[in-house]
Amino acid sequence: MIAQTPKPPYYAVIFTSERTDGDNGYLEMAEEMEKLVSRQQGFLGFESARESLGITVSYWENLESIRQWKENAEHTEAREKGRNIWYKSFKVRIAKVERDYGFENDE
């Protein structure tokens, strides 16, 4: 599902990753993080896709909201498990969205 975002400007955090083999608790933690982030002040939504390469883009009102999410204790625990168990490699990019437009077919 495509996230419904406000009129720009807002911010996007782009998380690109390569997973290790096996679940090792990944799915359960991902579900917990989705619940937790949805309550985070400044969070606007996210989009995610995974094949051999995973990409998750989360949308935020401002840089302060992103910083607060990074400092969240449960999110910090998930990031550590990501580094130690779930990911072969990952990259995080933060970008300011200045334009957004699209098309929606209601059929």
HELIX and SHEET records of a PDB file:
HELIX    1   1 TYR A   26  SER A   38  1                                  13    
HELIX    2   2 LEU A   63  GLU A   71  1                                   9    
HELIX    3   3 ALA A   73  LYS A   81  1                                   9    
HELIX    4   4 GLY A   82  TRP A   86  3                                   5    
SHEET    1   A 4 PHE A  43  ARG A  50  0                                        
SHEET    2   A 4 GLY A  54  TRP A  60 -1                                        
SHEET    3   A 4 TYR A  10  ARG A  19 -1                                        
SHEET    4   A 4 TYR A  87  VAL A  97 -1                                        
END                                                                             
